């Protein structure tokens, strides 16, 4: 399914999407937010990027927040950031942040971030190709209710004219597409940089050149 979708992607570009959020206000030192990150790759680069990423990671599993818990993991996360941000690469990152988030408004915040990222991808220009990006591969959430909600977001954005009729979304597990590790890393990097959670390793600096970060109103 994925391979066929990549071949059919208009213009050849694919956006890999992942989220991060903090919706628990129990800690006054941590602001509530929702963030959606997209990493855009041309289909001609998918194979090389995937194999290079696996080589850096050194295994079949990646979750940035888990890696950041150990010195070895933090060093590996920095390596992944440098790999993605390589000046010779062609990848681009688009990130939307919604903060603050009102109590019980997590779904609305996700929809707002999806609208901002989706519009940027579909419209193109700037760091992106002028023809835009019309295939989105989203990390699949565990619950069917959440997966259905994400499908409805895309339908509503298409109905409202934010996304064109060529835009398409596929929800898959990172185990099926390891390139979903990349927006996971980007989300952690932007979260730590923009929301004052830098910690012991700077993941943002190697990526700054390829990122466009915006705030949702």
C-alpha positions as CSV (number, residue, x, y, z in Angstrom):
1,X,0.0,0.0,0.0
2,X,2.7,2.5,1.0
3,X,4.9,1.8,-2.0
4,X,2.0,2.2,-4.4
5,X,1.0,5.5,-2.7
6,X,4.6,6.8,-3.0
7,X,4.7,6.1,-6.7
8,X,1.4,7.9,-7.2
9,X,2.2,10.9,-5.0
10,X,1.6,14.1,-7.1
11,X,5.0,15.8,-7.6
12,X,6.8,13.0,-5.9
13,X,6.9,14.5,-2.4
14,X,5.7,12.8,0.8
15,X,5.2,14.4,4.2
16,X,5.7,12.2,7.3
17,X,3.7,13.5,10.3
18,X,3.9,13.0,14.1
19,X,2.7,14.8,17.2
20,X,3.8,15.7,20.6
21,X,1.7,17.4,23.3
22,X,1.4,18.4,27.0
23,X,-2.2,18.7,28.1
24,X,-1.8,18.1,31.8
25,X,-1.5,21.4,33.7
26,X,-0.5,19.7,37.0
27,X,3.0,21.2,36.7
28,X,2.9,25.0,36.6
29,X,6.4,25.0,35.1
30,X,5.2,23.2,31.9
31,X,2.8,25.0,29.6
32,X,0.0,23.1,27.9
33,X,0.6,22.8,24.1
34,X,-0.1,20.7,21.0
35,X,2.4,20.3,18.2
36,X,2.3,18.6,14.8
37,X,5.5,18.1,12.8
38,X,6.0,17.1,9.2
39,X,9.2,16.0,7.5
40,X,9.0,16.2,3.7
41,X,11.0,13.8,1.5
42,X,11.0,13.3,-2.3
43,X,10.2,9.7,-3.2
44,X,13.5,9.4,-5.1
45,X,15.3,9.9,-1.7
46,X,13.1,7.6,0.4
47,X,15.3,4.5,0.1
48,X,18.6,6.1,0.8
49,X,17.2,8.2,3.7
50,X,15.6,5.1,5.2
51,X,18.7,3.0,5.1
52,X,20.9,5.8,6.4
53,X,18.5,6.4,9.2
54,X,18.5,2.8,10.2
55,X,22.3,2.8,10.2
56,X,22.5,5.7,12.6
57,X,19.8,4.3,14.9
58,X,21.4,0.9,14.9
59,X,18.2,-1.1,15.4
60,X,14.5,-1.6,14.5
61,X,13.0,0.7,17.1
62,X,13.2,4.5,17.8
63,X,11.4,6.8,20.1
64,X,13.1,10.1,20.8
65,X,11.7,10.6,24.3
66,X,13.0,7.2,25.4
67,X,16.5,7.9,23.9
68,X,16.8,11.1,25.7
69,X,16.7,9.3,29.1
70,X,20.3,8.0,28.8
71,X,23.6,9.6,27.8
72,X,24.1,7.1,25.0
73,X,20.5,7.8,23.7
74,X,21.0,11.5,23.8
75,X,24.2,11.2,21.8
76,X,22.4,9.0,19.3
77,X,19.5,11.5,19.1
78,X,22.0,14.2,18.2
79,X,23.4,12.0,15.5
80,X,19.9,11.5,14.0
81,X,19.4,15.3,14.1
82,X,22.7,15.9,12.3
83,X,21.8,13.2,9.8
84,X,18.4,14.8,9.0
85,X,19.8,18.3,9.0
86,X,22.8,17.5,6.7
87,X,23.4,20.5,4.4
88,X,23.6,18.1,1.4
89,X,20.1,16.8,2.1
90,X,16.9,18.0,0.6
91,X,14.5,17.3,3.5
92,X,12.2,20.1,4.9
93,X,10.4,20.3,8.2
94,X,7.1,22.1,8.8
95,X,5.9,22.4,12.5
96,X,2.7,24.0,13.9
97,X,2.4,24.7,17.7
98,X,-0.8,25.5,19.5
99,X,-0.3,27.0,23.0
100,X,-1.9,27.5,25.4
101,X,-4.6,24.8,25.0
102,X,-7.8,25.2,27.0
103,X,-8.9,22.4,29.2
104,X,-10.6,19.6,27.2
105,X,-9.6,21.2,23.9
106,X,-6.9,18.7,22.8
107,X,-8.9,17.5,19.8
108,X,-9.5,21.1,18.7
109,X,-5.8,21.9,19.1
110,X,-4.9,18.9,16.9
111,X,-7.3,20.0,14.2
112,X,-5.9,23.5,14.3
113,X,-2.3,22.2,13.9
114,X,-3.4,19.9,11.2
115,X,-5.0,22.8,9.3
116,X,-1.9,24.9,9.6
117,X,0.5,22.1,8.5
118,X,-1.9,20.8,5.8
119,X,-2.4,24.2,4.3
120,X,1.4,24.8,4.2
121,X,2.0,21.4,2.5
122,X,-0.8,21.7,0.0
123,X,0.0,25.3,-1.0
124,X,3.8,24.8,-1.3
125,X,6.3,27.6,-1.7
126,X,8.9,28.8,0.7
127,X,11.0,25.9,1.8
128,X,8.7,23.5,-0.1
129,X,8.3,22.9,-3.8
130,X,5.9,25.3,-5.5
131,X,3.7,22.4,-6.5
132,X,3.1,21.5,-2.9
133,X,3.0,18.2,-1.0
134,X,-0.1,16.1,-1.4
135,X,0.6,12.8,0.3
136,X,0.7,12.7,4.1
137,X,1.8,9.7,6.1
138,X,0.7,10.0,9.7
139,X,1.7,7.9,12.6
140,X,-1.3,5.8,13.4
141,X,-2.8,6.3,16.8
142,X,-3.7,3.3,18.9
143,X,-7.5,3.8,19.4
144,X,-9.9,3.5,16.5
145,X,-11.8,6.6,17.7
146,X,-8.6,8.7,17.3
147,X,-7.9,7.3,13.9
148,X,-11.4,8.0,12.8
149,X,-11.1,11.6,14.1
150,X,-7.9,12.1,12.1
151,X,-9.6,10.9,9.0
152,X,-12.5,13.3,9.6
153,X,-10.0,16.2,10.0
154,X,-8.6,15.6,6.6
155,X,-12.1,15.3,5.1
156,X,-13.2,18.5,6.7
157,X,-10.1,20.4,5.5
158,X,-10.7,19.1,2.0
159,X,-14.4,20.1,2.1
160,X,-13.4,23.5,3.4
161,X,-10.9,24.1,0.6
162,X,-7.8,24.1,2.9
163,X,-6.6,20.9,1.2
164,X,-7.1,20.3,-2.5
165,X,-8.7,17.1,-3.9
166,X,-5.3,15.6,-4.6
167,X,-4.3,15.6,-1.0
168,X,-4.4,12.2,0.6
169,X,-3.5,10.8,4.1
170,X,-2.4,7.3,5.1
171,X,-2.1,6.3,8.8
172,X,0.6,3.7,9.5
173,X,2.7,2.4,12.4
174,X,6.4,3.5,12.6
175,X,7.2,-0.2,12.5
176,X,5.9,-0.2,8.9
177,X,7.6,3.0,7.9
178,X,10.7,4.0,9.8
179,X,10.8,7.4,8.3
180,X,8.1,8.3,10.8
181,X,11.0,8.4,13.3
182,X,12.0,11.7,11.7
183,X,9.0,13.8,12.7
184,X,9.2,12.2,16.1
185,X,12.7,13.6,16.5
186,X,11.7,17.0,15.0
187,X,8.8,17.3,17.5
188,X,11.2,16.7,20.4
189,X,13.7,19.1,19.1
190,X,11.2,21.9,18.6
191,X,9.5,21.2,21.9
192,X,12.7,21.5,23.8
193,X,13.9,24.6,21.9
194,X,10.7,26.7,21.6
195,X,9.1,25.7,25.0
196,X,12.2,26.0,27.1
197,X,12.8,22.3,27.7
198,X,16.4,22.1,26.2
199,X,17.9,19.6,28.6
200,X,21.3,18.1,28.1
201,X,21.5,18.0,24.3
202,X,20.6,20.5,21.6
203,X,18.7,18.7,18.9
204,X,17.4,21.9,17.3
205,X,20.6,23.5,16.1
206,X,21.3,20.8,13.4
207,X,17.8,21.1,12.2
208,X,17.2,24.9,12.2
209,X,18.2,25.3,8.6
210,X,15.4,23.0,7.3
211,X,12.6,23.9,9.7
212,X,9.7,26.3,9.5
213,X,7.9,26.7,12.8
214,X,4.6,28.6,13.2
215,X,2.1,29.2,16.0
216,X,-1.6,28.5,15.5
217,X,-3.8,31.3,16.4
